[in-house]
Amino acid sequence: MKDILKNKSKNIIDFSIDIKSGLFFNLQQYTSSNFTFSLGFTFDISKFLSLSMSAESANSRIFQYFHNWPGFRSAHIDLPPGTQTNLFLDLINSFRFDNDELRKKSGFKMKSFRITATHHLGDWNAVLDWSMSPYRPSGSRKYEIYNEVAFLLQWIPITEIKSDIKYNKRNSPEWVVKGL
């Protein structure tokens, strides 16, 4: 099996996981704090296909996890009954698609989701990129999903020769074709 996966010390199949997080905590105005969490993976078959998927989630109610810590006990933080005060359990609850109530109560909300597939065709690359993110249209109380689908066909020897096809739903549904 190792001979199939390696060719003269080069990996034919590669898999990687990418985890990122960031915390911004405002000590003067705790309701302006936020926490972002991003999880992604890439699966690559050398000179054939590269597939990557990533999701980013953000939490603007980060103060609820620190309300019992020294220095925050004097701050008047009123939490609704049943609020999750464990950061890790709340993050797990945000992925509970089997329980709508737990998922909706979670402070973590999806900000973006992206899938990219690149098919290597010798001198050509074909790239399909699909990204989604929630947005609220002006004057509306409901969120909608913004989709952007792009297809790129690129000639590798001269990278300036390429065609880019995109579908944009946010402003008005339209297909955009660019020959670059």
N, C-alpha and C positions, 0 to 999 in steps of 0.2 A: 504494500500500500504506500509506503514512503516513496518508492520509485515513481509511482503515478503522480504524487503530489509535488515532487521535486524534480527539476530538470537541471542537472549540473549546478547544484546549489542555488537555483532560482525557484522561488515559490510560484507554483501555478495557481493555487487557490489561497486567497488572503481574506481574513475576516478581522475587522476591528470594531471596537465599541468606543464611543466618545461621550463622556459625561462632563457637563459644565454647570457651574452654579455661581451665582453672584448675590451678594447681600448688600443692600444700602439701608443703613439704619440711621434715621434722623432722631437724635436724642432730644431735640427741642420740640419737635412736632412729630410724635411717634406715628401718627396716621399717614405721614408722608413716606414711610419706609416701605421697601419692597424686596422680594426675594425672587430670583429667576432660576429656573432649573431646565436644562436642556439634555436630552438623551438622543443619541443617534448611533447608527451602525452602518458599516460599509462592507459589502461582500464583493470581492473582485476575483474574476477568473482571467488570468493574464492573457492579454492580447485578444480577448473575446468580449467580455461583458463586465461592467462595473455597476453595481446597484447600491444606492445609499438611501437611507430613510432617517429623518430626524423630526423631533417634536420639541417645542419650547413651551413651557408653562410659567406663569408668573403669579405671585401672591402679593397683593397690596395690603393684606391684613396680617402682616408678620408680627405685629405687636401682641396678638392674642396668645402667642407661644411664650412670651416673656413677662406676662402680667404679674406673675408671682415671684419674680426674681427681685433681689435687693435693688433698691433704687427705682423700681417700677411699682412697688406696692402703694406708694403714696399717690401715684397717678390714678386718676379716676377713669379706669378702663371698664366700661360696662359691656359684658359679653352676653349675648342672648343664650338662653338655656340650651344645652346640648351642643355647644360650640366645642370643637375638637381643639385641645390645647397642646397636643403632641405634634410637632412638625412632621415627623416621619409617618405617623398614622394618617395625618391629613393629606400628605402627598400620595400615599397608597390609596386613600379614599377617592382621590381625584381620578383614578383609573378604574374605579369600581363600576363598570358598565352593567353589572348584574344588579346594582342597587342605585336607582336614580336619586333617591333621597340623600344618600351619603355623598354621591358625586356632586350634586348641586349645592350641598352644605359646605363642601370643601372650599378653602380659600384659594386654592390653586385653579387657575383658569387657563385654558389653552390659548396661546398667542399665535402659534404657527405650526404647520405640519408640512413637510416637503418630502417628495419622492423623486429621485433622479436616477435614470437608467441611461448608461452610455454603452452603445454597441460599437466595438472597434472593428472596422471593416478594411483592414489593410491600410490603404492611403486615405481612408475616409473615417470620420466619426459621426455617428447618429446619436443625438442626445435628446431624450424626452424628459422634460422637467415639469412637475406638477406641484404647485404650492397652494395651500389653503390657509386662510386666517379669518377669524370672525370680525365683523364690523357692524356698526349700527348706523343705518342711513339717517340723515338729518330729518328730524320731525317724526321719527319712529321710535317705539319703545322696544321693538324686537330686534334681535341680532340676526344677521344673515351671514352666510359663508361666502367670502371672496375667494374665487378660484382663478388661478392663472395657469394656463397650460402653454408650454413652449416646446417647439420642436426645432432643433438645430442640426443642419447637415453641413459638415465642415470638411474641406479638403486639407489634409495635414501638411503636404509639402508647401503649400502657399496658404497659410492660415487666414489671410485676408479674404480669400474667396470662400464665402459661406452664405447660407440662406437661413433666416430666422423667422419662424412662424409662431405667433402668439395669439391667445384668446384672452381678452380682458372683459370681465363681467362688471367691474365696479361702476364705471361711469355709464357706459351703455354697451350692451353686449356687441362685441365686434372682433373680427379676425384681423390681425395685422401681419402682413408679409413684407419682410425686408430682405433685399438682396444686397449684402454688404461686400 
